[in-house]
C-alpha cells in the first residue's frame, strides 16, 4: 500500500498526460513540442561573426509572437555503444598485439569515465500552444433540453460525437503548434544553427533523463553534422 501511494504521489508531480505525434500534452490541456538545437562555439568566432550571430538571434526573438522556453540540459555521456564497438573490433582483430592494445584502451576509457564524469550539453527550445475552447456545445445541449420534440441521442452516439469532436480539436491544435515549431526551426537555421524536432521516442527518453538523473546511460538523439 505504501509503494502504491508513493507511485501515485510521484505521478501527481508529472504534468504530462500523454505524448503522441511528437507532441507533449499536459494535464491542463496545453501542448508542447521540443526542438533540439546545435550549439555555437562563440569563443572561436571573430568579433564580426559574433556580431552577426547576435544580431540574427535578436531578430529571431523579436519576430516571435508567442513565448518559448530555452533549456540547457547537462547529462553524462553514454559510452556503452562506443565500448561495445571497441570490444567487437578487438575480437575481429587478427593481430594479438593490437588486440591487447585495444583491450587496454577500452579499459582506460571505461575507468576514466567512472572516475571523471564527462558531461554533454543539449540545447532545447520548448514551444507551447494553449488550445482555445470555444463555447457552444453546452449551449446547444441546453437548448435541446428545452425543445420537447428533439431526438434523444443514444449513449454510443453521444460517445462517438464526443470522440470526433476531441479528435478534431486535437488536429486543429496540432496544426497550430506545428506551424509555430516550423517557424522556430526555420528561424534558427537562418542564423546558422541546426535544429530538429524531437519524436515520441526521443521525448520519452528526454523526460526519462529529466526525472531519473541518477541513471545516466539513456541515449538521446544528437544533432546530425552537415557534410
C-alpha positions as CSV (number, residue, x, y, z in Angstrom):
1,X,0.0,0.0,0.0
2,X,2.8,2.4,0.9
3,X,4.5,1.7,-2.5
4,X,1.3,2.3,-4.5
5,X,0.8,5.5,-2.6
6,X,4.3,6.6,-3.4
7,X,3.9,5.9,-7.1
8,X,0.6,7.8,-7.1
9,X,2.3,10.8,-5.5
10,X,5.1,10.7,-8.0
11,X,2.7,10.6,-10.9
12,X,0.9,13.7,-9.5
13,X,4.2,15.6,-9.8
14,X,4.5,14.8,-13.5
15,X,2.3,17.2,-15.5
16,X,2.4,15.1,-18.7
17,X,-0.9,13.5,-19.7
18,X,0.4,11.8,-22.9
19,X,2.9,12.0,-25.7
20,X,1.8,11.5,-29.3
21,X,2.7,12.7,-32.8
22,X,5.8,14.4,-31.4
23,X,3.8,16.5,-29.0
24,X,3.6,16.6,-25.2
25,X,0.0,17.0,-24.0
26,X,-0.1,18.3,-20.4
27,X,-2.8,17.6,-17.8
28,X,-4.1,21.2,-18.2
29,X,-4.8,20.5,-21.9
30,X,-1.9,22.6,-23.3
31,X,0.5,21.3,-25.9
32,X,4.3,21.3,-26.1
33,X,6.8,20.5,-28.8
34,X,10.6,20.3,-28.2
35,X,13.3,21.3,-30.7
36,X,17.0,20.3,-30.1
37,X,19.5,22.9,-31.3
38,X,23.2,22.7,-32.1
39,X,25.5,24.9,-30.1
40,X,27.8,27.7,-31.4
41,X,31.3,28.0,-30.1
42,X,31.5,31.8,-29.8
43,X,35.0,31.6,-28.3
44,X,36.3,30.6,-31.7
45,X,34.4,33.3,-33.6
46,X,35.8,36.6,-34.8
47,X,34.1,39.7,-33.5
48,X,32.4,40.4,-36.8
49,X,31.0,36.8,-36.8
50,X,29.8,37.2,-33.2
51,X,28.0,40.5,-34.1
52,X,26.2,38.8,-37.0
53,X,25.1,35.9,-34.8
54,X,23.9,38.2,-32.0
55,X,22.0,40.4,-34.4
56,X,20.4,37.4,-36.1
57,X,19.4,35.9,-32.8
58,X,17.9,39.2,-31.6
59,X,15.9,39.5,-34.8
60,X,14.8,35.9,-34.4
61,X,13.4,36.5,-30.9
62,X,11.8,39.8,-31.8
63,X,10.0,38.1,-34.7
64,X,8.1,35.7,-32.4
65,X,4.6,36.5,-31.3
66,X,4.4,33.6,-28.8
67,X,6.6,32.6,-25.8
68,X,9.3,30.0,-25.9
69,X,11.3,28.3,-23.2
70,X,15.1,27.7,-23.6
71,X,16.6,24.8,-21.7
72,X,20.3,23.8,-21.3
73,X,20.3,20.1,-20.2
74,X,23.5,18.5,-19.0
75,X,23.9,14.8,-18.8
76,X,26.7,12.2,-18.6
77,X,28.0,10.9,-21.9
78,X,26.8,7.5,-22.9
79,X,29.9,5.4,-23.9
80,X,28.4,1.9,-23.7
81,X,28.0,1.7,-27.5
82,X,31.5,3.0,-28.1
83,X,33.0,0.5,-25.7
84,X,30.9,-2.3,-27.4
85,X,32.3,-1.3,-30.8
86,X,35.8,-1.4,-29.4
87,X,35.3,-4.9,-28.0
88,X,33.8,-6.1,-31.3
89,X,36.8,-4.7,-33.2
90,X,39.2,-6.3,-30.7
91,X,37.6,-9.7,-31.3
92,X,37.9,-9.3,-35.0
93,X,41.5,-8.1,-35.0
94,X,43.9,-10.9,-36.1
95,X,46.9,-9.3,-34.5
96,X,47.4,-10.3,-30.9
97,X,49.4,-7.1,-30.2
98,X,46.5,-4.9,-31.5
99,X,44.0,-7.0,-29.6
100,X,45.9,-6.3,-26.4
101,X,46.2,-2.5,-27.2
102,X,42.5,-2.2,-28.0
103,X,41.6,-4.0,-24.8
104,X,43.8,-1.8,-22.7
105,X,42.5,1.3,-24.3
106,X,38.9,0.2,-23.7
107,X,39.7,-0.4,-20.0
108,X,41.4,3.0,-19.8
109,X,38.3,4.8,-21.2
110,X,35.9,2.9,-19.0
111,X,37.9,3.6,-15.9
112,X,38.4,7.2,-16.8
113,X,34.7,7.8,-17.3
114,X,33.9,6.1,-13.9
115,X,36.4,8.4,-12.1
116,X,35.6,11.6,-14.1
117,X,32.1,12.3,-15.3
118,X,32.1,13.5,-18.9
119,X,29.2,15.8,-19.3
120,X,27.4,16.7,-22.6
121,X,25.1,19.6,-23.0
122,X,21.9,19.6,-25.0
123,X,20.2,22.9,-26.1
124,X,16.4,22.7,-26.2
125,X,13.7,25.1,-27.2
126,X,10.2,24.3,-25.9
127,X,7.3,25.6,-28.0
128,X,3.9,25.9,-26.2
129,X,0.3,26.1,-27.5
130,X,-2.8,26.6,-25.4
131,X,-5.9,25.4,-27.3
132,X,-8.9,27.8,-27.1
133,X,-12.1,26.0,-26.1
134,X,-14.9,27.7,-28.0
135,X,-18.3,27.7,-26.2
136,X,-21.2,26.2,-28.0
137,X,-21.7,22.5,-27.2
138,X,-23.1,23.2,-23.7
139,X,-25.4,25.9,-25.1
140,X,-26.7,23.7,-27.9
141,X,-27.3,20.9,-25.4
142,X,-29.1,23.2,-23.1
143,X,-31.4,24.4,-25.9
144,X,-32.1,20.9,-26.9
145,X,-33.4,20.1,-23.5
146,X,-35.9,22.9,-23.8
147,X,-37.2,21.6,-27.1
148,X,-39.6,18.7,-26.3
149,X,-39.6,17.1,-29.7
150,X,-35.8,16.9,-30.1
151,X,-34.5,13.4,-30.7
152,X,-32.6,12.0,-27.8
153,X,-29.2,10.5,-28.7
154,X,-28.1,7.1,-27.6
155,X,-25.1,6.7,-25.3
156,X,-23.0,5.3,-28.2
157,X,-23.9,8.2,-30.5
158,X,-23.0,10.7,-27.8
159,X,-19.7,9.0,-27.2
160,X,-18.9,8.9,-30.9
161,X,-19.7,12.6,-31.3
162,X,-17.5,13.4,-28.3
163,X,-14.6,11.4,-29.8
164,X,-15.0,13.1,-33.1
165,X,-15.0,16.5,-31.5
166,X,-11.9,15.7,-29.4
167,X,-10.1,14.4,-32.4
168,X,-11.0,17.5,-34.5
169,X,-9.8,19.8,-31.7
170,X,-6.6,17.8,-31.4
171,X,-5.9,18.1,-35.1
172,X,-6.5,21.8,-35.1
173,X,-4.3,22.4,-32.1
174,X,-1.6,20.1,-33.6
175,X,-1.7,22.1,-36.8
176,X,-1.2,25.3,-34.9
177,X,1.8,24.1,-32.8
178,X,3.3,22.5,-35.9
179,X,3.3,25.9,-37.6
180,X,5.0,27.5,-34.5
181,X,7.6,24.8,-34.4
182,X,8.3,25.2,-38.1
183,X,8.8,28.9,-37.6
184,X,11.3,28.2,-34.8
185,X,13.3,25.7,-36.8
186,X,13.4,28.0,-39.8
187,X,14.5,31.0,-37.7
188,X,17.3,29.0,-36.0
189,X,18.6,27.6,-39.3
190,X,18.6,31.2,-40.7
191,X,21.2,32.2,-38.1
192,X,23.3,29.1,-38.8
193,X,22.1,26.7,-36.1
194,X,20.9,23.2,-36.9
195,X,17.6,22.2,-35.3
196,X,15.5,19.1,-35.2
197,X,12.0,18.4,-33.7
198,X,12.0,15.5,-31.2
199,X,9.9,12.5,-31.9
200,X,7.7,10.5,-29.5
201,X,10.6,8.1,-28.6
202,X,13.1,11.0,-28.2
203,X,10.7,12.9,-26.0
204,X,10.2,9.9,-23.7
205,X,14.0,9.5,-23.4
206,X,14.4,13.2,-22.7
207,X,11.8,13.2,-19.9
208,X,13.3,9.9,-18.6
209,X,16.6,11.7,-18.2
210,X,14.9,14.6,-16.5
211,X,13.1,12.6,-13.9
212,X,15.9,10.0,-13.4
213,X,19.1,12.0,-13.2
214,X,20.9,9.2,-11.4
215,X,20.5,6.8,-14.3
216,X,22.9,8.2,-16.9
217,X,23.1,5.8,-19.8
218,X,19.8,6.6,-21.5
219,X,20.7,7.7,-25.1
220,X,19.1,10.7,-26.8
221,X,19.3,11.9,-30.3
222,X,22.1,14.3,-31.2
223,X,22.2,17.0,-33.9
224,X,23.5,15.5,-37.2
225,X,26.6,17.0,-38.7
226,X,26.3,18.5,-42.2
227,X,28.6,17.1,-44.8
